[in-house]
Amino acid sequence: MTISHSPLTTHHLPSSTYRLQLNRDFPFSAARRVLPYLKRLGVTDVYLSPIWASAPGSGHGYDVTDHSVVNPELGGLKGLHKLSAAARELGLGVIVDFVPNHMGIQGGHNPYWEDVLKHGQASRYAHFFDIAWKPLRRALEGKVLLPVLGDQYGRVLERGELKVELHGNEFFVCYWERKLPLSPRSLALLLGGILDGLPPRVNDLARAELASIARSVQNLPRSTDENLSDEDRLSRAQEADVIARRLGGLMETSKPICTAITSALQGINTDPVRLDALIAEQNYRLAYWKVAAEEINYRRFFDINDLAALRMEDPRVFEWAHATLFQLLKDGVVQGVRLDHTDGLYDPAGYFRALQDGAAKALDQSPETSQQPPLYVVAEKILEPGEQLPEDWAVHGTTGYDFLAQLNGVFVEGAHEDELSGIYRRFTGDKDTYPAHLYRGKMLIERVSLPGEVNVLAEQLVTLAENDRHARDFTLSALRHAIREVIASFPVYRTYIRENGEREPGDDAKIARAITDAKRHNRREGNPLDPSVFDFLHTVLTLNADDEATRERYARFAMKFQQLTGPVTAKGAEDTAFYRYARLLSLNEVGSDPAHFGTPVKEFHALARERAEKWPHAMLAGSTHDTKRGDDTRARINVLSEIPQTWAAFLSQWSALFRELQTRTPDGTIPSQMDIYTLLQNALGAFPLSGDLTDFPDRLCAYLLKAAREAKLSTSWAAPDSDYEAALEGFTRALLTHEAFMGGLRELHNRISPYGAQNSLSAALVRLTAPGVPDTYQGSEGWNQSLVDPDNRRPVDYASRGRILTRLELGLDLALAQQFLNRYENGAVKTLVTWAALQARQTHPDLFQHGTYQPIEAGKYLLAFSRQWERQTVITVAPRLTLSLTKEKTPWACGEVWGNRTLTLPGPGTYQNVLTGEVVRARTTKIPLAKVLEHFPLALLLKV
């Protein structure tokens, strides 16, 4: 499907969205109560976190357990319908987050996964999950490796922590609270012994029924039978259910048999040898969670064992997973979809087309004749600097991480990169570049977190090599090492080669670059591989084969390979390197490259203009549920790039105290200098503007613990070092209760805070007026000084936000704007900017949705542009680097600080600053900035 980006569309397109994080403490009913506030704020669509059934108590909803069920904890289908109806009454659309890549499988709450554990390959749902049923290790053939044990299997077994129990009519292998279903065929081991030992008093009918049940168990098709049809699988499951009901009924009517079964279970549970024999007959193998990563044989979401990847490329899985979504579209309950983690899909482009085709059918539309895809869809996709979103994807753009990175970089002073880098190196001792950290992070992930996935690829590559006379001598070890090196060197999250050989422009160049860089890394090793190993992998990944059959085999490998490069990059970068390299933490953000020190204004303009032309309905994000820091936390940290000498002096002033509070061990000091550097930046960025520090130490301690574990240098999630973590927390709490230090921290924060606030206000204004669909993450219409999740999912005080809107609705004028600015600490001024910009979007929808984008050159300290549609014109005036501009003589970029600088307008005329109500009359195209920004430090000028 080729997408036309013409503005003349008939289907629903949001103009602005507001993200709500749902959970059992904030269900559909709570969201419904917020809708009137969102309508008043000015958004057009409410954008909901995943609404599908998920693990009980989930705080985020991405551990979906059933795509066909609306989450009962949120209020179920009825609650969603009520929410949607209330939204329609207010004229709001509803966009939902959909998770196509994986499902939550923990705790026995996923009925489809439990069925696979019970029936193995014979399960009706075996095709749902990406399971390697024939791994290289023969002992795992036909089994799923389950890394659920807290210790080695033999120890767990001998301690009696594994038991077989009967619950209702079903038998389970129980490990503490986890109940794993027993394979129906394995009941033969249990029932056979019971039959032989039945006492004479058992009547013949009961004895015969038990014998009949035992024969039925033995007659069930084996789970490894590859010739089973879908009908056979259904019949097998139905027969197993009948067996369970018959056995349950027999136990109810025959006390001797009930006693015999209970006695048999007791005998097995007290005999490790017999229990082990029974467990060996299951369709899964239990394993210690810490050592299972290398042999795990189901694809996961990243390295999370409790999230199993779905085979969404299977039409049967796709149809099942989207049936409820399409019904919600048909019923008008939902108007758009945000897609999570699309890079994990086998064939993203094919998935997008299938989604739009299904939506067209549900909406009774013809996608072939539509100028746009029938469904508004944005895809979570991380674009590296310079990378382009494939233009033929049947989506409306990304979820906005690329925009977030570009905009955030505008407020970083690039001229001070070398100076700030030197300060960082001297304080932390880290002499490595970010690319070096990224390479090592990706290699670590491949070796420690995702070795099983690498092994599966290596085994497939060995098979391909055996059929090539030039490659058959390559060993499994060599091919595995080559795969690791190439993935660690991959310049983007993934390529998009398809089964038919189609690929995106530039994919071959990205593969070639990865091969070249991998060879370079390989040459530096003490025992490097022969370069021809990399050449063979290059041949496979580019599908360079002489015959069609070989090319098809290469394509299948390449598609699996590119499914792995994304998770390795995400884990190696966002969850490892981002926590090891702390030069300027505002740049360590999802969608950003910390090596890129800021965004030149000209570059931002070029990217915004390109978005206006190609992706005018892409989402524009400032904060999300996945960001490492809230937009306002980043905005304050960005100010450090303007004052490197002040920052260096602060570090020097308190270094003696840091050394005094550190714990010294034979392995070094705790916390590390890197930990301290990370702590200080986050403390500045998240320092509460309200001045209330009650929970500040707890929040920072939680952040530092997560950061240290993600860095995987001194502690980790897999192997936590309790002594290190205790010392890290002790240092943090001691520092944050040290009166003199806190006075110094407060002083520095008070000094940079207005300029951080200016960054925030300017960034919010740009996000709300640039080409695209601005999204406001819950609460970000006020200050969002959050840290990484779960800190960014704290409740929002909508009552106080509502009172601010009331004041604005009573009449926004310059006096009120200045009052809010003078009391900027309470966040009302950011709410003002958000409300005023959204109101302007509602009043002039075509202008903001379809207007052209024209950069306005206005010097170093301003980001300005105009949007024009027919006779309508609006100009965004957003100051940047204002600490440098004002030289700290005034907190705000107003009036005289602009000197004789001018703003070039698209044309003379009368303009109203909708942020203050002021009217500006321009007789020429040049107007003094001191006049435009005389009383308020940013402007949104609408031509009247």
Summary of the structure (lengths in Angstrom):
residues: 944
radius of gyration: 30.4
end to end distance: 41.0
largest distance: 110.7
contacts: 3235
relative contact order: 0.08
helix: 51%
strand: 14%
